[in-house]
């Protein structure tokens, strides 16, 4: 390390940390000493592609497997994530719908859980800024309010999408996505081959291809292979960051400390630091997703230009959320959903139904005797979500009346959505939350806890755009 003390120490290089750092650098024009501690390594996209193709790469084996880094008490529930430079941006699938305004007011509107301490209006300019940075493709008309246009035009509809859009208007739209609809900023247009975890044409936004270059800034020093496990605290401040590298423990002092690991490890760091807020690590979870196969009578579902072509909001918003969960529809334009019947290969549509869930205290993170390894305790879904599934099954046949449907087949829920949420929820005070509206820890006032762990409730919409916008909002209002 270059210094004994830093102005800013950041954990992780994923979406939350990177967007926070970008805004911090914009707001602080003077010379700053910034240290970034990344537990993984830099694993270039080109080398990921080689491994995906079965080619020889010196980087093979560099990637940690998520199951080796945690104790997962419920083996039926999976929590996949990626470590290393760029965090989950290296494996995400690029879905970037905004939350609906109602998602921030669940208690006021529906009597469910608590309202967020920030509103849709608060985040709207940061949503737009994030969409520009990601070069998001999207339509002109959306069910959520927007002040500007998307940077790139929307992806093309499939035949089914056209009929659904004609029927439901802006309740059924081309999905806003960070999978480019045309070549932009060194990225190619999406080829719709459904291998987005390692995009073969580099179409989706990642931290590596973002062009943001925050880690190349001369003020920033980055150390790879450095896993943060706790903070040394004194009173209402954190004084030092403790981390392990190559099997040896280190400590480093910092004026401002930013936790930008995923919610599992942010919770673990705080618990190892003596955080006695009873809500730390509690209310952990994610959405629930399940697939519905729609068999079509003499209609081929051709067309489309990306793997998730559209989002349907017909089951999302409304007074029904007083009783059961919102459901976001994703239409999957993937080659593995075809009919295995001669002459009917393409006579099928596939909808992924994504349901919001509630942050229940029976789902939580604890630390373990091994300071590096958190324990995930997940004990099930809320009745609210289960009722949402039943509502979907009751309503979906009618919603599909514009299509020549032969039958519907409901598949079992997926073991994960790849969206880790909760554990450090935001709120107005320490009685109902871990961090405030600017993601500053209620007790340790120089510690920011970023990411989707801070979500007050678990919207049905994909979380990445919102957590990135929150990082911009937080840094903009704090410096």
C-alpha positions in Angstrom: 0.0 0.0 0.0 1.1 3.5 -0.7 -0.2 5.1 2.5 -0.9 4.4 6.1 -4.3 6.1 6.0 -6.7 6.8 3.2 -9.5 9.3 2.7 -11.7 6.7 1.3 -11.6 2.9 1.5 -14.0 0.9 -0.7 -14.8 -2.8 -0.5 -15.5 -4.4 -3.9 -15.6 -3.3 -7.5 -19.2 -4.3 -8.5 -22.1 -2.1 -9.6 -22.6 -0.4 -6.2 -19.0 0.4 -5.5 -18.2 1.5 -9.0 -21.1 3.9 -9.4 -20.5 5.4 -6.0 -16.8 5.9 -6.8 -17.7 7.6 -10.1 -19.9 10.2 -8.4 -17.4 10.6 -5.6 -14.6 11.4 -8.0 -16.9 13.9 -9.8 -17.7 15.7 -6.5 -14.2 15.7 -5.1 -11.8 17.5 -7.5 -8.9 17.7 -5.0 -6.3 15.1 -4.5 -7.7 12.2 -2.6 -6.1 8.9 -1.3 -8.5 6.1 -2.3 -8.0 2.4 -1.6 -10.2 -0.3 -3.2 -10.0 -3.8 -1.7 -11.3 -6.5 -4.1 -11.5 -10.1 -2.7 -11.2 -11.6 -6.2 -8.9 -11.1 -9.2 -9.1 -9.3 -12.5 -10.6 -11.9 -14.8 -10.8 -10.5 -18.3 -13.8 -11.1 -20.5 -11.6 -12.5 -23.2 -10.3 -15.2 -20.9 -13.9 -16.0 -19.6 -14.8 -16.6 -23.2 -11.9 -19.0 -23.7 -13.0 -21.1 -20.7 -16.6 -21.0 -21.8 -15.6 -22.4 -25.2 -13.4 -25.0 -23.6 -10.2 -23.4 -24.7 -6.9 -23.2 -22.8 -6.6 -20.2 -20.4 -4.1 -19.3 -17.7 -7.1 -17.9 -15.8 -8.8 -21.3 -15.4 -9.6 -21.9 -11.7 -9.2 -18.3 -10.7 -12.9 -17.9 -10.0 -14.2 -18.8 -6.6 -17.4 -20.9 -6.5 -20.0 -19.2 -4.4 -20.8 -22.4 -2.4 -17.2 -22.5 -1.2 -17.5 -19.1 0.4 -20.6 -19.5 2.6 -22.4 -21.9 4.7 -25.8 -22.4 3.1 -28.2 -24.0 5.6 -31.0 -24.5 3.1 -29.5 -26.6 0.2 -32.7 -26.2 -1.9 -32.2 -22.5 -2.1 -29.3 -21.3 -4.1 -27.5 -17.9 -3.9 -25.1 -17.8 -6.9 -22.8 -14.8 -7.2 -19.5 -13.8 -8.8 -16.4 -12.5 -7.1 -13.6 -10.6 -8.8 -13.3 -7.3 -10.7 -16.7 -6.0 -11.7 -18.6 -8.3 -9.3 -21.9 -9.4 -10.6 -21.5 -7.3 -13.8 -19.4 -10.1 -15.1 -22.2 -12.7 -14.9 -25.5 -10.7 -14.9 -27.9 -10.9 -17.8 -28.4 -7.2 -18.3 -32.1 -6.7 -17.4 -32.7 -3.0 -16.3 -36.3 -2.1 -15.7 -36.9 0.7 -13.2 -38.9 0.1 -10.1 -42.4 1.4 -10.2 -43.2 4.5 -8.0 -45.4 2.3 -5.9 -42.5 0.0 -5.0 -41.2 2.8 -2.7 -44.6 3.3 -0.9 -45.7 -0.2 -0.1 -47.0 0.8 3.4 -48.7 4.0 2.4 -50.5 2.5 -0.7 -51.0 -1.1 0.4 -50.4 -1.4 4.1 -47.5 -3.8 3.4 -44.1 -3.6 5.2 -42.5 -0.1 5.3 -42.1 2.7 2.9 -38.6 3.4 1.6 -37.0 6.6 2.9 -36.4 7.7 -0.7 -39.0 8.1 -3.4 -39.1 7.4 -7.1 -38.9 11.1 -7.7 -35.7 11.3 -5.6 -34.1 8.6 -7.8 -35.5 9.5 -11.2 -32.5 11.7 -12.3 -30.1 9.0 -11.1 -32.0 6.3 -13.0 -31.6 8.4 -16.1 -27.9 8.9 -15.4 -27.4 5.2 -14.9 -29.2 4.3 -18.1 -26.9 6.7 -20.0 -23.8 5.2 -18.4 -25.0 1.7 -19.3 -26.3 2.7 -22.8 -29.6 1.0 -22.0 -31.9 0.1 -24.8 -35.6 0.8 -24.2 -39.0 2.0 -25.6 -40.4 5.5 -25.6 -43.5 4.6 -23.6 -43.2 2.9 -20.2 -45.5 2.2 -17.3 -43.1 4.1 -15.0 -42.6 7.9 -15.6 -39.5 9.1 -17.4 -38.1 12.5 -18.2 -35.9 11.5 -21.1 -35.5 8.9 -23.8 -33.4 5.7 -23.5 -29.9 6.0 -25.0 -30.5 3.2 -27.5 -33.7 2.1 -29.4 -35.7 -0.8 -28.1 -35.1 -4.4 -29.0 -37.5 -5.9 -31.6 -40.6 -7.7 -30.6 -41.4 -11.4 -31.3 -44.7 -12.3 -32.9 -46.3 -12.9 -29.5 -44.9 -9.6 -28.2 -46.5 -7.7 -31.0 -50.0 -9.1 -30.2 -49.5 -8.5 -26.4 -48.3 -5.0 -27.0 -51.3 -4.2 -29.3 -53.6 -5.4 -26.5 -51.9 -3.9 -23.5 -50.0 -0.8 -24.7 -47.4 0.5 -22.3 -48.3 -2.3 -19.8 -46.4 -4.6 -22.2 -43.1 -3.1 -23.5 -39.8 -4.0 -25.0 -37.6 -4.7 -21.9 -35.3 -1.9 -20.9 -31.9 -3.7 -21.0 -28.2 -3.1 -20.9 -27.8 -5.6 -23.7 -27.2 -3.2 -26.6 -29.7 -3.1 -29.4 -27.0 -1.8 -31.7 -23.2 -1.4 -31.4 -22.2 1.3 -28.9 -19.0 2.3 -27.1 -17.0 -0.7 -28.2 -19.9 -3.1 -27.4 -21.6 -5.1 -30.2 -25.4 -5.6 -30.6 -27.0 -8.4 -28.8 -27.2 -11.7 -30.8 -30.0 -13.2 -28.7 -28.1 -16.5 -28.1 -29.0 -16.6 -24.3 -25.5 -17.0 -23.0 -25.4 -13.7 -21.2 -23.4 -14.8 -18.2 -20.4 -14.6 -20.6 -21.6 -12.6 -23.6 -19.9 -14.0 -26.7 -20.1 -10.6 -28.5 -19.6 -8.3 -25.5 -23.0 -6.7 -25.9 -24.0 -6.3 -22.3 -22.7 -3.6 -20.0 -20.0 -4.7 -17.6 -17.7 -2.7 -15.3 -14.8 -3.9 -17.5 -16.3 -2.6 -20.8 -18.1 0.4 -19.2 -15.5 3.0 -20.2 -16.0 4.6 -16.8 -12.3 4.1 -15.9 -12.7 5.0 -12.3 -10.1 2.4 -11.2 -7.6 3.9 -13.6 -7.8 7.3 -11.8 -4.4 8.3 -10.3 -6.1 8.8 -7.0 -7.2 5.2 -6.8 -5.1 2.3 -5.6 -6.6 -1.2 -5.9 -5.5 -4.4 -4.1 -6.7 -7.7 -5.5 -7.2 -10.9 -3.4 -8.1 -8.8 -0.3 -11.2 -10.0 1.5 -12.5 -7.5 4.1 -13.9 -9.3 7.2 -14.4 -6.6 9.8 -14.1 -2.9 10.8 -12.3 -1.6 13.9 -14.8 0.8 15.5 -14.6 3.4 18.2 -17.7 5.1 19.4 -19.8 6.1 16.4 -17.0 5.8 13.9 -15.1 3.1 12.1 -11.4 3.7 12.3 -9.8 0.8 10.4 -10.6 -1.9 7.9 -9.4 -5.5 8.6 -8.8 -7.8 5.6 -7.0 -10.9 4.7 -4.7 -11.4 1.7 -2.7 -14.5 0.9 -3.6 -16.0 4.3 -2.3 -13.0 6.3 -4.4 -10.4 8.2 -3.9 -6.7 7.6 -5.4 -3.5 8.8 -5.6 -0.1 7.2 -7.0 3.2 8.5 -9.6 5.2 6.6 -11.6 8.4 7.1 -14.6 7.2 5.1 -15.4 3.5 4.6 -17.7 2.1 1.9 -18.9 -1.5 2.1 -19.8 -2.5 -1.5 -19.7 -6.3 -1.2 -22.9 -8.3 -1.8 -25.5 -8.3 0.9 -24.3 -11.6 2.4 -20.8 -10.3 3.0 -21.7 -6.7 3.9 -23.8 -8.2 6.7 -20.9 -10.5 7.7 -18.5 -7.6 7.9 -20.8 -5.6 10.2 -21.6 -8.6 12.4 -17.9 -9.3 12.8 -17.4 -5.7 13.7 -19.7 -5.8 16.7 -22.7 -4.2 15.1 -25.4 -4.7 17.7 -28.4 -3.5 15.6 -30.8 -6.4 15.9 -31.8 -5.9 12.2 -28.3 -6.4 10.8 -28.4 -9.5 8.6 -32.2 -9.8 9.0 -34.8 -9.7 6.3 -32.6 -11.3 3.7 -33.9 -12.9 0.5 -34.9 -12.3 -3.1 -37.7 -12.5 -5.6 -39.3 -15.7 -6.7 -39.3 -16.7 -10.3 -41.1 -19.5 -12.2 -41.6 -20.3 -15.9 -44.8 -20.7 -17.8 -44.8 -22.4 -21.2 -47.5 -21.3 -23.6 -48.3 -23.8 -26.3 -49.6 -21.9 -29.4 -52.1 -23.2 -32.0 -50.8 -22.7 -35.5 -48.8 -19.7 -34.6 -45.0 -19.5 -34.8 -43.4 -17.2 -32.2 -40.6 -15.8 -34.4 -38.6 -12.6 -34.3 -37.1 -10.7 -31.4 -33.6 -9.5 -31.0 -32.5 -10.4 -27.4 -33.0 -13.1 -24.9 -35.6 -11.3 -22.7 -37.6 -9.4 -25.3 -40.4 -7.8 -23.2 -41.8 -7.0 -19.8 -45.5 -7.3 -18.9 -46.9 -5.2 -16.1 -50.5 -6.4 -16.2 -50.1 -8.3 -12.9 -47.8 -5.8 -11.3 -49.4 -2.7 -9.9 -52.8 -2.1 -8.3 -54.8 -2.5 -5.1 -54.3 -6.3 -5.3 -50.9 -5.7 -3.7 -52.8 -5.2 -0.4 -53.4 -9.0 -0.5 -50.8 -10.6 -2.8 -47.5 -10.0 -4.5 -46.9 -8.1 -7.7 -45.7 -10.1 -10.6 -43.4 -8.9 -13.4 -43.6 -10.9 -16.7 -40.4 -11.5 -18.7 -40.8 -13.0 -22.1 -37.9 -15.4 -22.8 -36.8 -15.5 -26.4 -34.4 -18.4 -25.7 -33.6 -21.4 -28.0 -34.1 -23.9 -25.2 -37.9 -23.2 -25.0 -39.1 -25.0 -28.1 -41.9 -27.6 -28.7 -40.5 -31.1 -29.3 -43.2 -31.8 -31.9 -42.7 -32.1 -35.6 -43.8 -28.9 -37.4 -44.5 -27.1 -34.1 -41.0 -26.3 -33.0 -41.7 -22.6 -32.8 -45.3 -22.8 -31.7 -44.5 -21.7 -28.1 -43.9 -18.7 -26.0 -42.2 -18.8 -22.6 -42.9 -16.3 -19.8 -40.9 -16.0 -16.7 -43.1 -14.8 -13.9 -41.2 -12.9 -11.2 -42.9 -12.2 -7.8 -41.9 -9.7 -5.2 -41.3 -11.1 -1.7 -41.2 -9.6 1.8 -38.0 -9.1 4.0 -38.9 -11.6 6.7 -36.7 -11.8 9.9 -36.8 -15.6 9.7 -34.4 -15.3 6.7 -31.1 -14.0 7.9 -27.3 -13.9 7.8 -25.1 -14.8 10.8 -21.4 -15.0 11.2 -19.5 -18.2 11.9 -16.3 -19.3 13.7 -14.6 -18.6 10.4 -14.6 -14.8 10.1 -14.5 -15.1 6.3 -17.5 -17.4 5.9 -21.0 -16.1 6.6 -23.9 -18.4 7.3 -27.1 -18.1 5.2 -30.3 -19.1 7.1 -33.2 -19.1 4.6 -36.5 -20.6 6.0 -38.9 -19.9 3.2 -41.2 -17.6 1.2 -43.9 -15.3 2.5 -47.6 -16.2 2.2 -47.9 -12.9 0.4 -45.8 -14.3 -2.4 -47.6 -17.6 -2.5 -50.9 -15.8 -2.9 -49.3 -13.8 -5.7 -48.6 -17.1 -7.5 -52.2 -18.2 -7.1 -53.5 -14.9 -8.4 -51.2 -15.2 -11.5 -52.5 -18.7 -12.3 -56.1 -17.4 -12.0 -55.5 -14.3 -14.1 -53.0 -15.4 -16.8 -55.4 -17.4 -19.0 -57.6 -14.4 -19.4 -54.6 -12.1 -20.1 -53.5 -14.4 -22.9 -56.9 -14.4 -24.6 -55.4 -12.4 -27.5 -53.2 -15.4 -28.3 -54.2 -18.8 -29.8 -53.3 -20.7 -26.7 -53.6 -24.5 -26.7 -52.5 -25.0 -23.2 -50.3 -23.6 -20.4 -47.7 -25.5 -18.5 -46.5 -24.1 -15.1 -42.9 -25.2 -14.2 -41.7 -25.4 -10.6 -40.1 -22.2 -9.1 -36.5 -21.7 -9.8 -34.0 -22.2 -7.0 -32.8 -18.6 -7.4 -33.3 -15.4 -9.3 -29.6 -14.3 -8.9 -30.7 -11.3 -7.0 -29.5 -11.2 -3.4 -31.5 -8.6 -1.4 -31.8 -7.3 2.2 -29.8 -7.7 5.4 -28.9 -4.0 5.8 -32.3 -2.3 5.0 -32.6 1.4 4.8 -35.0 3.5 6.9 -35.4 6.5 9.1 -33.7 5.3 12.3 -32.1 2.4 14.0 -35.4 1.1 15.3 -36.5 0.0 11.8 -33.4 -0.2 9.8 -29.6 -0.5 9.6 -28.7 2.5 7.3 -30.3 5.8 6.6 -31.6 7.2 3.2 -28.0 8.0 2.2 -26.9 4.4 3.0 -24.9 5.7 6.0 -24.9 3.3 8.9 -27.0 4.5 11.8 -24.3 3.8 14.4 -21.1 4.1 12.4 -21.5 7.5 10.8 -18.5 7.3 8.4 -19.6 3.9 7.0 -21.7 3.6 3.8 -23.3 0.2 3.2 -24.2 0.1 -0.5 -26.1 -2.3 -2.7 -29.4 -4.2 -2.7 -28.9 -5.2 0.9 -30.3 -1.8 1.7 -33.6 -2.3 -0.1 -36.5 -1.7 2.2 -38.8 -4.1 0.3 -38.2 -6.6 -2.6 -39.7 -5.3 -5.8 -40.6 -7.7 -8.6 -38.3 -5.7 -10.9 -34.7 -6.6 -11.4 -32.6 -4.7 -8.8 -29.4 -3.7 -10.6 -30.5 -0.4 -12.1 -31.9 0.7 -8.8 -28.9 -0.2 -6.7 -26.6 1.6 -9.2 -28.9 4.7 -9.1 -28.9 4.5 -5.3 -25.1 4.7 -5.3 -25.1 7.8 -7.5 -27.8 9.4 -5.3 -25.9 8.5 -2.1 -22.6 9.9 -3.3 -24.2 13.0 -4.8 -26.0 13.9 -1.6 -23.2 13.0 0.8 -20.2 14.9 -0.6 
